[in-house]
Amino acid sequence: MSSKKHKRDSDGDSLSSLSEDESPKKTKKPVAASVSGRTKPSDGSQMIDLTGNKYISVREFKSRIYVDIREFYDSSGVLKPGKKGVFLNVEQWAALKKSISEVDNSIKNFPR
């Protein structure tokens, strides 16, 4: 069997061949508008792009507010949340913010 398909042009005289590998590429549809690292998904929450596929967002779950730091993956042009992430309540988020300077100092003084 041949791996090529033959199509007739609209005038019917000439043949053009397309291999099965040369099928038209599907374009990915943007799920959310991204402006300067900030993305708004369809649920209306704001996602802040850290690097790569990692985002921070503020969400409500069971009437409580959480900060979600999560890795996303691309599934057919749609960003979906992965298992890898941290879901912090407001108190945990405040504790993390207070410890940022200490973490920065630890990074700076880390032996190399």
Gaussian input, Z-matrix of N, CA and C with variables (Angstrom, degrees):
# hf/3-21g

backbone

0 1
 N
 C     1     B1
 C     2     B2     1     A1
 N     3     B3     2     A2     1     D1
 C     4     B4     3     A3     2     D2
 C     5     B5     4     A4     3     D3
 N     6     B6     5     A5     4     D4
 C     7     B7     6     A6     5     D5
 C     8     B8     7     A7     6     D6
 N     9     B9     8     A8     7     D7
 C    10    B10     9     A9     8     D8
 C    11    B11    10    A10     9     D9
 N    12    B12    11    A11    10    D10
 C    13    B13    12    A12    11    D11
 C    14    B14    13    A13    12    D12
 N    15    B15    14    A14    13    D13
 C    16    B16    15    A15    14    D14
 C    17    B17    16    A16    15    D15
 N    18    B18    17    A17    16    D16
 C    19    B19    18    A18    17    D17
 C    20    B20    19    A19    18    D18
 N    21    B21    20    A20    19    D19
 C    22    B22    21    A21    20    D20
 C    23    B23    22    A22    21    D21
 N    24    B24    23    A23    22    D22
 C    25    B25    24    A24    23    D23
 C    26    B26    25    A25    24    D24
 N    27    B27    26    A26    25    D25
 C    28    B28    27    A27    26    D26
 C    29    B29    28    A28    27    D27
 N    30    B30    29    A29    28    D28
 C    31    B31    30    A30    29    D29
 C    32    B32    31    A31    30    D30
 N    33    B33    32    A32    31    D31
 C    34    B34    33    A33    32    D32
 C    35    B35    34    A34    33    D33
 N    36    B36    35    A35    34    D34
 C    37    B37    36    A36    35    D35
 C    38    B38    37    A37    36    D36
 N    39    B39    38    A38    37    D37
 C    40    B40    39    A39    38    D38
 C    41    B41    40    A40    39    D39
 N    42    B42    41    A41    40    D40
 C    43    B43    42    A42    41    D41
 C    44    B44    43    A43    42    D42
 N    45    B45    44    A44    43    D43
 C    46    B46    45    A45    44    D44
 C    47    B47    46    A46    45    D45
 N    48    B48    47    A47    46    D46
 C    49    B49    48    A48    47    D47
 C    50    B50    49    A49    48    D48
 N    51    B51    50    A50    49    D49
 C    52    B52    51    A51    50    D50
 C    53    B53    52    A52    51    D51
 N    54    B54    53    A53    52    D52
 C    55    B55    54    A54    53    D53
 C    56    B56    55    A55    54    D54
 N    57    B57    56    A56    55    D55
 C    58    B58    57    A57    56    D56
 C    59    B59    58    A58    57    D57
 N    60    B60    59    A59    58    D58
 C    61    B61    60    A60    59    D59
 C    62    B62    61    A61    60    D60
 N    63    B63    62    A62    61    D61
 C    64    B64    63    A63    62    D62
 C    65    B65    64    A64    63    D63
 N    66    B66    65    A65    64    D64
 C    67    B67    66    A66    65    D65
 C    68    B68    67    A67    66    D66
 N    69    B69    68    A68    67    D67
 C    70    B70    69    A69    68    D68
 C    71    B71    70    A70    69    D69
 N    72    B72    71    A71    70    D70
 C    73    B73    72    A72    71    D71
 C    74    B74    73    A73    72    D72
 N    75    B75    74    A74    73    D73
 C    76    B76    75    A75    74    D74
 C    77    B77    76    A76    75    D75
 N    78    B78    77    A77    76    D76
 C    79    B79    78    A78    77    D77
 C    80    B80    79    A79    78    D78
 N    81    B81    80    A80    79    D79
 C    82    B82    81    A81    80    D80
 C    83    B83    82    A82    81    D81
 N    84    B84    83    A83    82    D82
 C    85    B85    84    A84    83    D83
 C    86    B86    85    A85    84    D84
 N    87    B87    86    A86    85    D85
 C    88    B88    87    A87    86    D86
 C    89    B89    88    A88    87    D87
 N    90    B90    89    A89    88    D88
 C    91    B91    90    A90    89    D89
 C    92    B92    91    A91    90    D90
 N    93    B93    92    A92    91    D91
 C    94    B94    93    A93    92    D92
 C    95    B95    94    A94    93    D93
 N    96    B96    95    A95    94    D94
 C    97    B97    96    A96    95    D95
 C    98    B98    97    A97    96    D96
 N    99    B99    98    A98    97    D97
 C   100   B100    99    A99    98    D98
 C   101   B101   100   A100    99    D99
 N   102   B102   101   A101   100   D100
 C   103   B103   102   A102   101   D101
 C   104   B104   103   A103   102   D102
 N   105   B105   104   A104   103   D103
 C   106   B106   105   A105   104   D104
 C   107   B107   106   A106   105   D105
 N   108   B108   107   A107   106   D106
 C   109   B109   108   A108   107   D107
 C   110   B110   109   A109   108   D108
 N   111   B111   110   A110   109   D109
 C   112   B112   111   A111   110   D110
 C   113   B113   112   A112   111   D111
 N   114   B114   113   A113   112   D112
 C   115   B115   114   A114   113   D113
 C   116   B116   115   A115   114   D114
 N   117   B117   116   A116   115   D115
 C   118   B118   117   A117   116   D116
 C   119   B119   118   A118   117   D117
 N   120   B120   119   A119   118   D118
 C   121   B121   120   A120   119   D119
 C   122   B122   121   A121   120   D120
 N   123   B123   122   A122   121   D121
 C   124   B124   123   A123   122   D122
 C   125   B125   124   A124   123   D123
 N   126   B126   125   A125   124   D124
 C   127   B127   126   A126   125   D125
 C   128   B128   127   A127   126   D126
 N   129   B129   128   A128   127   D127
 C   130   B130   129   A129   128   D128
 C   131   B131   130   A130   129   D129
 N   132   B132   131   A131   130   D130
 C   133   B133   132   A132   131   D131
 C   134   B134   133   A133   132   D132
 N   135   B135   134   A134   133   D133
 C   136   B136   135   A135   134   D134
 C   137   B137   136   A136   135   D135
 N   138   B138   137   A137   136   D136
 C   139   B139   138   A138   137   D137
 C   140   B140   139   A139   138   D138
 N   141   B141   140   A140   139   D139
 C   142   B142   141   A141   140   D140
 C   143   B143   142   A142   141   D141
 N   144   B144   143   A143   142   D142
 C   145   B145   144   A144   143   D143
 C   146   B146   145   A145   144   D144
 N   147   B147   146   A146   145   D145
 C   148   B148   147   A147   146   D146
 C   149   B149   148   A148   147   D147
 N   150   B150   149   A149   148   D148
 C   151   B151   150   A150   149   D149
 C   152   B152   151   A151   150   D150
 N   153   B153   152   A152   151   D151
 C   154   B154   153   A153   152   D152
 C   155   B155   154   A154   153   D153
 N   156   B156   155   A155   154   D154
 C   157   B157   156   A156   155   D155
 C   158   B158   157   A157   156   D156
 N   159   B159   158   A158   157   D157
 C   160   B160   159   A159   158   D158
 C   161   B161   160   A160   159   D159
 N   162   B162   161   A161   160   D160
 C   163   B163   162   A162   161   D161
 C   164   B164   163   A163   162   D162
 N   165   B165   164   A164   163   D163
 C   166   B166   165   A165   164   D164
 C   167   B167   166   A166   165   D165
 N   168   B168   167   A167   166   D166
 C   169   B169   168   A168   167   D167
 C   170   B170   169   A169   168   D168
 N   171   B171   170   A170   169   D169
 C   172   B172   171   A171   170   D170
 C   173   B173   172   A172   171   D171
 N   174   B174   173   A173   172   D172
 C   175   B175   174   A174   173   D173
 C   176   B176   175   A175   174   D174
 N   177   B177   176   A176   175   D175
 C   178   B178   177   A177   176   D176
 C   179   B179   178   A178   177   D177
 N   180   B180   179   A179   178   D178
 C   181   B181   180   A180   179   D179
 C   182   B182   181   A181   180   D180
 N   183   B183   182   A182   181   D181
 C   184   B184   183   A183   182   D182
 C   185   B185   184   A184   183   D183
 N   186   B186   185   A185   184   D184
 C   187   B187   186   A186   185   D185
 C   188   B188   187   A187   186   D186
 N   189   B189   188   A188   187   D187
 C   190   B190   189   A189   188   D188
 C   191   B191   190   A190   189   D189
 N   192   B192   191   A191   190   D190
 C   193   B193   192   A192   191   D191
 C   194   B194   193   A193   192   D192
 N   195   B195   194   A194   193   D193
 C   196   B196   195   A195   194   D194
 C   197   B197   196   A196   195   D195
 N   198   B198   197   A197   196   D196
 C   199   B199   198   A198   197   D197
 C   200   B200   199   A199   198   D198
 N   201   B201   200   A200   199   D199
 C   202   B202   201   A201   200   D200
 C   203   B203   202   A202   201   D201
 N   204   B204   203   A203   202   D202
 C   205   B205   204   A204   203   D203
 C   206   B206   205   A205   204   D204
 N   207   B207   206   A206   205   D205
 C   208   B208   207   A207   206   D206
 C   209   B209   208   A208   207   D207
 N   210   B210   209   A209   208   D208
 C   211   B211   210   A210   209   D209
 C   212   B212   211   A211   210   D210
 N   213   B213   212   A212   211   D211
 C   214   B214   213   A213   212   D212
 C   215   B215   214   A214   213   D213
 N   216   B216   215   A215   214   D214
 C   217   B217   216   A216   215   D215
 C   218   B218   217   A217   216   D216
 N   219   B219   218   A218   217   D217
 C   220   B220   219   A219   218   D218
 C   221   B221   220   A220   219   D219
 N   222   B222   221   A221   220   D220
 C   223   B223   222   A222   221   D221
 C   224   B224   223   A223   222   D222
 N   225   B225   224   A224   223   D223
 C   226   B226   225   A225   224   D224
 C   227   B227   226   A226   225   D225
 N   228   B228   227   A227   226   D226
 C   229   B229   228   A228   227   D227
 C   230   B230   229   A229   228   D228
 N   231   B231   230   A230   229   D229
 C   232   B232   231   A231   230   D230
 C   233   B233   232   A232   231   D231
 N   234   B234   233   A233   232   D232
 C   235   B235   234   A234   233   D233
 C   236   B236   235   A235   234   D234
 N   237   B237   236   A236   235   D235
 C   238   B238   237   A237   236   D236
 C   239   B239   238   A238   237   D237
 N   240   B240   239   A239   238   D238
 C   241   B241   240   A240   239   D239
 C   242   B242   241   A241   240   D240
 N   243   B243   242   A242   241   D241
 C   244   B244   243   A243   242   D242
 C   245   B245   244   A244   243   D243
 N   246   B246   245   A245   244   D244
 C   247   B247   246   A246   245   D245
 C   248   B248   247   A247   246   D246
 N   249   B249   248   A248   247   D247
 C   250   B250   249   A249   248   D248
 C   251   B251   250   A250   249   D249
 N   252   B252   251   A251   250   D250
 C   253   B253   252   A252   251   D251
 C   254   B254   253   A253   252   D252
 N   255   B255   254   A254   253   D253
 C   256   B256   255   A255   254   D254
 C   257   B257   256   A256   255   D255
 N   258   B258   257   A257   256   D256
 C   259   B259   258   A258   257   D257
 C   260   B260   259   A259   258   D258
 N   261   B261   260   A260   259   D259
 C   262   B262   261   A261   260   D260
 C   263   B263   262   A262   261   D261
 N   264   B264   263   A263   262   D262
 C   265   B265   264   A264   263   D263
 C   266   B266   265   A265   264   D264
 N   267   B267   266   A266   265   D265
 C   268   B268   267   A267   266   D266
 C   269   B269   268   A268   267   D267
 N   270   B270   269   A269   268   D268
 C   271   B271   270   A270   269   D269
 C   272   B272   271   A271   270   D270
 N   273   B273   272   A272   271   D271
 C   274   B274   273   A273   272   D272
 C   275   B275   274   A274   273   D273
 N   276   B276   275   A275   274   D274
 C   277   B277   276   A276   275   D275
 C   278   B278   277   A277   276   D276
 N   279   B279   278   A278   277   D277
 C   280   B280   279   A279   278   D278
 C   281   B281   280   A280   279   D279
 N   282   B282   281   A281   280   D280
 C   283   B283   282   A282   281   D281
 C   284   B284   283   A283   282   D282
 N   285   B285   284   A284   283   D283
 C   286   B286   285   A285   284   D284
 C   287   B287   286   A286   285   D285
 N   288   B288   287   A287   286   D286
 C   289   B289   288   A288   287   D287
 C   290   B290   289   A289   288   D288
 N   291   B291   290   A290   289   D289
 C   292   B292   291   A291   290   D290
 C   293   B293   292   A292   291   D291
 N   294   B294   293   A293   292   D292
 C   295   B295   294   A294   293   D293
 C   296   B296   295   A295   294   D294
 N   297   B297   296   A296   295   D295
 C   298   B298   297   A297   296   D296
 C   299   B299   298   A298   297   D297
 N   300   B300   299   A299   298   D298
 C   301   B301   300   A300   299   D299
 C   302   B302   301   A301   300   D300
 N   303   B303   302   A302   301   D301
 C   304   B304   303   A303   302   D302
 C   305   B305   304   A304   303   D303
 N   306   B306   305   A305   304   D304
 C   307   B307   306   A306   305   D305
 C   308   B308   307   A307   306   D306
 N   309   B309   308   A308   307   D307
 C   310   B310   309   A309   308   D308
 C   311   B311   310   A310   309   D309
 N   312   B312   311   A311   310   D310
 C   313   B313   312   A312   311   D311
 C   314   B314   313   A313   312   D312
 N   315   B315   314   A314   313   D313
 C   316   B316   315   A315   314   D314
 C   317   B317   316   A316   315   D315
 N   318   B318   317   A317   316   D316
 C   319   B319   318   A318   317   D317
 C   320   B320   319   A319   318   D318
 N   321   B321   320   A320   319   D319
 C   322   B322   321   A321   320   D320
 C   323   B323   322   A322   321   D321
 N   324   B324   323   A323   322   D322
 C   325   B325   324   A324   323   D323
 C   326   B326   325   A325   324   D324
 N   327   B327   326   A326   325   D325
 C   328   B328   327   A327   326   D326
 C   329   B329   328   A328   327   D327
 N   330   B330   329   A329   328   D328
 C   331   B331   330   A330   329   D329
 C   332   B332   331   A331   330   D330
 N   333   B333   332   A332   331   D331
 C   334   B334   333   A333   332   D332
 C   335   B335   334   A334   333   D333

   B1=1.4414
   B2=1.5149
   B3=1.2850
   B4=1.4543
   B5=1.5198
   B6=1.3296
   B7=1.4636
   B8=1.5214
   B9=1.3261
   B10=1.4594
   B11=1.5157
   B12=1.3146
   B13=1.4580
   B14=1.5207
   B15=1.3021
   B16=1.4541
   B17=1.5150
   B18=1.3237
   B19=1.4586
   B20=1.5133
   B21=1.3012
   B22=1.4548
   B23=1.5140
   B24=1.3276
   B25=1.4520
   B26=1.5129
   B27=1.3143
   B28=1.4594
   B29=1.5216
   B30=1.3510
   B31=1.4584
   B32=1.5278
   B33=1.3356
   B34=1.4528
   B35=1.5093
   B36=1.3579
   B37=1.4491
   B38=1.5265
   B39=1.3124
   B40=1.4603
   B41=1.5250
   B42=1.3029
   B43=1.4557
   B44=1.5260
   B45=1.3051
   B46=1.4683
   B47=1.5126
   B48=1.3164
   B49=1.4614
   B50=1.5166
   B51=1.3153
   B52=1.4578
   B53=1.5131
   B54=1.2978
   B55=1.4581
   B56=1.5161
   B57=1.3152
   B58=1.4603
   B59=1.5190
   B60=1.3507
   B61=1.4549
   B62=1.5265
   B63=1.3265
   B64=1.4508
   B65=1.5241
   B66=1.3030
   B67=1.4569
   B68=1.5229
   B69=1.3189
   B70=1.4608
   B71=1.5195
   B72=1.3216
   B73=1.4628
   B74=1.5176
   B75=1.3304
   B76=1.4581
   B77=1.5146
   B78=1.3117
   B79=1.4555
   B80=1.5161
   B81=1.3156
   B82=1.4579
   B83=1.5136
   B84=1.3077
   B85=1.4478
   B86=1.5182
   B87=1.3187
   B88=1.4615
   B89=1.5138
   B90=1.3097
   B91=1.4540
   B92=1.5081
   B93=1.3124
   B94=1.4498
   B95=1.5159
   B96=1.3121
   B97=1.4472
   B98=1.5187
   B99=1.3261
   B100=1.4590
   B101=1.5127
   B102=1.3162
   B103=1.4492
   B104=1.5216
   B105=1.3157
   B106=1.4684
   B107=1.5272
   B108=1.3315
   B109=1.4573
   B110=1.5128
   B111=1.3105
   B112=1.4602
   B113=1.5243
   B114=1.2994
   B115=1.4534
   B116=1.5123
   B117=1.3137
   B118=1.4576
   B119=1.5221
   B120=1.3280
   B121=1.4609
   B122=1.5191
   B123=1.3030
   B124=1.4605
   B125=1.5218
   B126=1.3534
   B127=1.4640
   B128=1.5237
   B129=1.3381
   B130=1.4534
   B131=1.5059
   B132=1.3292
   B133=1.4605
   B134=1.5294
   B135=1.3122
   B136=1.4560
   B137=1.5145
   B138=1.3229
   B139=1.4565
   B140=1.5206
   B141=1.3262
   B142=1.4548
   B143=1.5220
   B144=1.3285
   B145=1.4556
   B146=1.5240
   B147=1.3320
   B148=1.4648
   B149=1.5204
   B150=1.3088
   B151=1.4614
   B152=1.5145
   B153=1.3004
   B154=1.4609
   B155=1.5107
   B156=1.2997
   B157=1.4624
   B158=1.5203
   B159=1.3140
   B160=1.4673
   B161=1.5246
   B162=1.3277
   B163=1.4595
   B164=1.5232
   B165=1.3427
   B166=1.4640
   B167=1.5167
   B168=1.3199
   B169=1.4610
   B170=1.5220
   B171=1.3205
   B172=1.4636
   B173=1.5150
   B174=1.3192
   B175=1.4670
   B176=1.5161
   B177=1.3112
   B178=1.4592
   B179=1.5222
   B180=1.3295
   B181=1.4585
   B182=1.5161
   B183=1.3105
   B184=1.4701
   B185=1.5294
   B186=1.3107
   B187=1.4707
   B188=1.5252
   B189=1.3169
   B190=1.4647
   B191=1.5176
   B192=1.3227
   B193=1.4609
   B194=1.5255
   B195=1.3398
   B196=1.4602
   B197=1.5217
   B198=1.3303
   B199=1.4591
   B200=1.5236
   B201=1.3186
   B202=1.4641
   B203=1.5250
   B204=1.3198
   B205=1.4623
   B206=1.5188
   B207=1.3322
   B208=1.4586
   B209=1.5207
   B210=1.3275
   B211=1.4551
   B212=1.5296
   B213=1.3185
   B214=1.4589
   B215=1.5205
   B216=1.3235
   B217=1.4533
   B218=1.5166
   B219=1.3293
   B220=1.4588
   B221=1.5206
   B222=1.3258
   B223=1.4563
   B224=1.5199
   B225=1.3091
   B226=1.4662
   B227=1.5216
   B228=1.3172
   B229=1.4552
   B230=1.5106
   B231=1.3231
   B232=1.4628
   B233=1.5263
   B234=1.3356
   B235=1.4630
   B236=1.5144
   B237=1.3300
   B238=1.4641
   B239=1.5179
   B240=1.3411
   B241=1.4632
   B242=1.5231
   B243=1.3159
   B244=1.4551
   B245=1.5169
   B246=1.3225
   B247=1.4625
   B248=1.5169
   B249=1.3181
   B250=1.4567
   B251=1.5195
   B252=1.3169
   B253=1.4498
   B254=1.5088
   B255=1.3320
   B256=1.4561
   B257=1.5187
   B258=1.3180
   B259=1.4584
   B260=1.5279
   B261=1.3419
   B262=1.4571
   B263=1.5183
   B264=1.3481
   B265=1.4602
   B266=1.5298
   B267=1.3208
   B268=1.4591
   B269=1.5332
   B270=1.3234
   B271=1.4647
   B272=1.5313
   B273=1.3189
   B274=1.4605
   B275=1.5278
   B276=1.3270
   B277=1.4609
   B278=1.5301
   B279=1.3383
   B280=1.4659
   B281=1.5313
   B282=1.3342
   B283=1.4635
   B284=1.5270
   B285=1.3259
   B286=1.4642
   B287=1.5241
   B288=1.3342
   B289=1.4660
   B290=1.5258
   B291=1.3315
   B292=1.4691
   B293=1.5223
   B294=1.3169
   B295=1.4656
   B296=1.5273
   B297=1.3191
   B298=1.4648
   B299=1.5266
   B300=1.3355
   B301=1.4713
   B302=1.5312
   B303=1.3195
   B304=1.4655
   B305=1.5311
   B306=1.3222
   B307=1.4665
   B308=1.5239
   B309=1.3395
   B310=1.4668
   B311=1.5251
   B312=1.3305
   B313=1.4664
   B314=1.5196
   B315=1.3140
   B316=1.4674
   B317=1.5226
   B318=1.3180
   B319=1.4689
   B320=1.5257
   B321=1.3285
   B322=1.4641
   B323=1.5280
   B324=1.3285
   B325=1.4614
   B326=1.5235
   B327=1.3115
   B328=1.4593
   B329=1.5256
   B330=1.3437
   B331=1.4778
   B332=1.5237
   B333=1.3329
   B334=1.4727
   B335=1.4806
   A1=109.82
   A2=115.86
   A3=121.84
   A4=110.16
   A5=115.42
   A6=118.93
   A7=111.40
   A8=116.62
   A9=119.91
   A10=110.31
   A11=113.92
   A12=120.36
   A13=107.51
   A14=116.56
   A15=120.44
   A16=109.17
   A17=114.38
   A18=120.49
   A19=108.33
   A20=115.65
   A21=120.39
   A22=108.79
   A23=115.78
   A24=119.95
   A25=108.84
   A26=116.25
   A27=120.45
   A28=112.38
   A29=118.02
   A30=118.70
   A31=111.86
   A32=118.23
   A33=121.91
   A34=115.14
   A35=119.52
   A36=121.04
   A37=113.67
   A38=117.34
   A39=118.60
   A40=110.89
   A41=114.55
   A42=121.14
   A43=108.64
   A44=115.34
   A45=119.08
   A46=106.72
   A47=115.94
   A48=118.24
   A49=109.78
   A50=115.09
   A51=122.98
   A52=107.59
   A53=116.84
   A54=117.23
   A55=107.88
   A56=116.40
   A57=120.60
   A58=110.99
   A59=116.88
   A60=121.03
   A61=111.94
   A62=117.42
   A63=121.53
   A64=112.61
   A65=117.49
   A66=119.85
   A67=108.78
   A68=117.97
   A69=120.29
   A70=110.88
   A71=115.28
   A72=120.45
   A73=109.93
   A74=115.50
   A75=120.14
   A76=108.19
   A77=116.21
   A78=119.27
   A79=108.91
   A80=115.24
   A81=119.71
   A82=109.12
   A83=115.75
   A84=120.75
   A85=109.04
   A86=117.11
   A87=117.55
   A88=110.27
   A89=115.84
   A90=121.41
   A91=110.15
   A92=115.68
   A93=119.87
   A94=108.82
   A95=115.58
   A96=120.50
   A97=108.66
   A98=116.13
   A99=119.64
   A100=109.24
   A101=116.24
   A102=121.97
   A103=107.52
   A104=116.95
   A105=124.55
   A106=113.03
   A107=116.98
   A108=120.61
   A109=114.75
   A110=118.14
   A111=120.58
   A112=108.16
   A113=115.87
   A114=121.78
   A115=109.61
   A116=116.38
   A117=120.19
   A118=108.36
   A119=117.44
   A120=119.60
   A121=110.83
   A122=115.61
   A123=120.94
   A124=113.15
   A125=118.68
   A126=119.31
   A127=112.56
   A128=118.21
   A129=121.59
   A130=114.98
   A131=119.07
   A132=120.11
   A133=109.26
   A134=115.72
   A135=120.79
   A136=109.80
   A137=116.79
   A138=122.16
   A139=108.21
   A140=116.77
   A141=122.12
   A142=107.77
   A143=116.03
   A144=122.22
   A145=109.58
   A146=116.69
   A147=120.52
   A148=108.81
   A149=117.52
   A150=123.81
   A151=107.42
   A152=115.87
   A153=119.31
   A154=111.83
   A155=116.67
   A156=121.77
   A157=112.38
   A158=117.95
   A159=121.64
   A160=109.58
   A161=115.79
   A162=122.03
   A163=110.53
   A164=115.50
   A165=122.47
   A166=106.71
   A167=116.70
   A168=120.60
   A169=109.18
   A170=115.43
   A171=121.84
   A172=106.52
   A173=116.35
   A174=121.70
   A175=110.80
   A176=114.13
   A177=120.65
   A178=108.05
   A179=115.71
   A180=121.19
   A181=107.35
   A182=116.29
   A183=122.85
   A184=111.26
   A185=115.65
   A186=124.69
   A187=113.71
   A188=118.24
   A189=122.05
   A190=108.69
   A191=116.11
   A192=121.83
   A193=109.09
   A194=115.04
   A195=121.83
   A196=110.05
   A197=115.53
   A198=122.59
   A199=106.17
   A200=115.46
   A201=121.73
   A202=108.92
   A203=116.98
   A204=122.86
   A205=105.39
   A206=116.70
   A207=118.88
   A208=111.57
   A209=114.33
   A210=122.39
   A211=107.87
   A212=116.60
   A213=122.08
   A214=109.45
   A215=116.45
   A216=121.29
   A217=108.87
   A218=115.06
   A219=121.68
   A220=109.19
   A221=116.31
   A222=121.42
   A223=108.61
   A224=116.45
   A225=122.90
   A226=111.82
   A227=116.64
   A228=120.48
   A229=114.70
   A230=117.42
   A231=122.15
   A232=108.26
   A233=116.75
   A234=120.05
   A235=109.67
   A236=116.00
   A237=121.18
   A238=108.87
   A239=117.69
   A240=119.98
   A241=111.63
   A242=115.11
   A243=120.99
   A244=111.17
   A245=115.54
   A246=120.44
   A247=111.51
   A248=116.92
   A249=120.59
   A250=110.12
   A251=115.63
   A252=119.47
   A253=112.02
   A254=114.92
   A255=122.56
   A256=107.67
   A257=116.40
   A258=123.98
   A259=106.60
   A260=118.21
   A261=122.53
   A262=111.00
   A263=116.33
   A264=118.00
   A265=107.92
   A266=117.81
   A267=121.98
   A268=111.40
   A269=117.47
   A270=120.97
   A271=111.08
   A272=116.90
   A273=120.74
   A274=110.68
   A275=116.65
   A276=121.16
   A277=110.17
   A278=117.49
   A279=121.62
   A280=110.43
   A281=117.65
   A282=121.28
   A283=111.01
   A284=116.79
   A285=120.59
   A286=110.52
   A287=116.55
   A288=120.11
   A289=111.42
   A290=117.79
   A291=121.32
   A292=111.73
   A293=117.19
   A294=120.32
   A295=113.30
   A296=118.71
   A297=121.17
   A298=111.78
   A299=118.24
   A300=119.35
   A301=111.06
   A302=117.27
   A303=120.70
   A304=111.08
   A305=116.70
   A306=120.82
   A307=109.74
   A308=117.39
   A309=120.73
   A310=111.38
   A311=117.10
   A312=120.61
   A313=111.35
   A314=117.49
   A315=120.86
   A316=111.22
   A317=116.65
   A318=120.72
   A319=109.70
   A320=115.67
   A321=121.02
   A322=111.29
   A323=117.44
   A324=122.07
   A325=113.88
   A326=117.57
   A327=121.01
   A328=109.41
   A329=117.10
   A330=118.84
   A331=110.85
   A332=114.16
   A333=119.22
   A334=110.81
   D1=147.53
   D2=179.75
   D3=-88.80
   D4=144.57
   D5=178.96
   D6=-90.51
   D7=11.46
   D8=-179.14
   D9=-114.37
   D10=145.07
   D11=175.02
   D12=-107.37
   D13=147.04
   D14=179.23
   D15=-112.30
   D16=135.85
   D17=176.95
   D18=-122.94
   D19=146.92
   D20=175.19
   D21=-94.99
   D22=138.88
   D23=175.02
   D24=-68.87
   D25=170.10
   D26=-176.61
   D27=-61.38
   D28=-27.68
   D29=178.81
   D30=-83.44
   D31=-11.60
   D32=172.77
   D33=82.96
   D34=-3.94
   D35=-176.08
   D36=-88.25
   D37=-44.70
   D38=-173.55
   D39=-102.29
   D40=154.57
   D41=177.82
   D42=-107.83
   D43=138.96
   D44=171.60
   D45=-121.27
   D46=142.30
   D47=-177.91
   D48=-112.54
   D49=138.62
   D50=175.85
   D51=-124.76
   D52=130.31
   D53=174.23
   D54=-78.15
   D55=160.25
   D56=-178.92
   D57=-64.62
   D58=-24.70
   D59=179.66
   D60=-73.17
   D61=-20.34
   D62=-175.35
   D63=-95.02
   D64=30.34
   D65=178.18
   D66=-68.22
   D67=152.46
   D68=-178.58
   D69=-58.81
   D70=135.67
   D71=-179.02
   D72=-76.93
   D73=139.10
   D74=175.78
   D75=-81.10
   D76=136.34
   D77=177.40
   D78=-91.08
   D79=142.11
   D80=179.78
   D81=-77.76
   D82=132.59
   D83=178.54
   D84=-86.64
   D85=129.49
   D86=177.89
   D87=-68.60
   D88=127.69
   D89=-179.07
   D90=-82.33
   D91=-34.91
   D92=-175.76
   D93=-139.23
   D94=149.21
   D95=176.52
   D96=-80.09
   D97=132.71
   D98=-178.72
   D99=-115.47
   D100=125.06
   D101=177.65
   D102=-130.17
   D103=117.54
   D104=177.88
   D105=46.88
   D106=50.69
   D107=175.20
   D108=80.69
   D109=4.67
   D110=179.67
   D111=-115.67
   D112=131.95
   D113=-175.44
   D114=-125.41
   D115=140.25
   D116=175.93
   D117=-114.16
   D118=106.14
   D119=177.49
   D120=-73.77
   D121=177.10
   D122=-175.16
   D123=-63.40
   D124=-22.21
   D125=-179.67
   D126=-81.62
   D127=-2.12
   D128=174.86
   D129=91.49
   D130=-10.94
   D131=179.04
   D132=-75.51
   D133=158.56
   D134=-179.19
   D135=-98.22
   D136=129.87
   D137=178.24
   D138=-110.77
   D139=127.31
   D140=179.24
   D141=-103.93
   D142=122.48
   D143=-176.07
   D144=-76.55
   D145=123.07
   D146=175.05
   D147=-85.37
   D148=-74.48
   D149=174.37
   D150=-154.95
   D151=147.82
   D152=177.90
   D153=58.15
   D154=-120.87
   D155=-179.06
   D156=-107.57
   D157=23.77
   D158=-179.35
   D159=-102.40
   D160=131.73
   D161=-176.10
   D162=-134.52
   D163=154.07
   D164=170.89
   D165=-114.85
   D166=136.05
   D167=175.26
   D168=-144.54
   D169=159.13
   D170=176.07
   D171=-108.09
   D172=126.52
   D173=-175.47
   D174=-132.26
   D175=159.24
   D176=173.52
   D177=-109.11
   D178=133.72
   D179=178.61
   D180=-142.81
   D181=122.92
   D182=-177.74
   D183=51.45
   D184=48.59
   D185=176.95
   D186=62.93
   D187=21.21
   D188=175.99
   D189=-125.35
   D190=151.93
   D191=-178.72
   D192=-97.50
   D193=135.60
   D194=-179.29
   D195=-133.11
   D196=153.05
   D197=170.79
   D198=-102.60
   D199=122.02
   D200=-175.79
   D201=-109.04
   D202=115.84
   D203=175.49
   D204=-108.76
   D205=111.04
   D206=-167.54
   D207=-143.16
   D208=152.59
   D209=173.14
   D210=-94.20
   D211=135.05
   D212=179.44
   D213=-112.82
   D214=158.77
   D215=175.10
   D216=-128.80
   D217=155.94
   D218=-176.28
   D219=-96.17
   D220=115.49
   D221=178.61
   D222=-117.31
   D223=99.99
   D224=178.92
   D225=56.25
   D226=44.87
   D227=177.35
   D228=83.50
   D229=4.08
   D230=-179.04
   D231=-118.06
   D232=126.08
   D233=176.18
   D234=-76.83
   D235=127.34
   D236=178.67
   D237=-125.85
   D238=143.97
   D239=-179.36
   D240=-70.17
   D241=140.87
   D242=177.14
   D243=-95.75
   D244=179.60
   D245=179.51
   D246=-74.86
   D247=-26.70
   D248=-175.65
   D249=-79.04
   D250=113.06
   D251=178.53
   D252=178.53
   D253=172.79
   D254=179.24
   D255=-128.97
   D256=133.89
   D257=-178.79
   D258=-116.02
   D259=101.28
   D260=-174.34
   D261=-103.04
   D262=136.24
   D263=172.42
   D264=-78.63
   D265=175.89
   D266=-173.84
   D267=-61.98
   D268=-38.46
   D269=179.53
   D270=-65.88
   D271=-42.39
   D272=178.75
   D273=-66.05
   D274=-37.90
   D275=177.61
   D276=-62.69
   D277=-42.47
   D278=178.39
   D279=-62.99
   D280=-41.45
   D281=178.45
   D282=-64.58
   D283=-38.68
   D284=177.92
   D285=-64.03
   D286=-43.94
   D287=179.64
   D288=-62.32
   D289=-37.97
   D290=179.79
   D291=-66.82
   D292=-29.26
   D293=-175.68
   D294=-92.01
   D295=2.91
   D296=-176.46
   D297=-61.97
   D298=-43.95
   D299=-178.72
   D300=-64.82
   D301=-36.25
   D302=177.51
   D303=-65.75
   D304=-40.84
   D305=177.55
   D306=-65.85
   D307=-42.23
   D308=177.40
   D309=-59.05
   D310=-42.98
   D311=177.90
   D312=-64.50
   D313=-39.09
   D314=178.12
   D315=-64.12
   D316=-39.47
   D317=177.72
   D318=-65.30
   D319=-44.52
   D320=-178.53
   D321=-62.20
   D322=-40.05
   D323=-176.22
   D324=-95.34
   D325=10.26
   D326=-178.17
   D327=-67.48
   D328=129.65
   D329=-179.47
   D330=-69.38
   D331=136.20
   D332=-178.86
   D333=-117.44

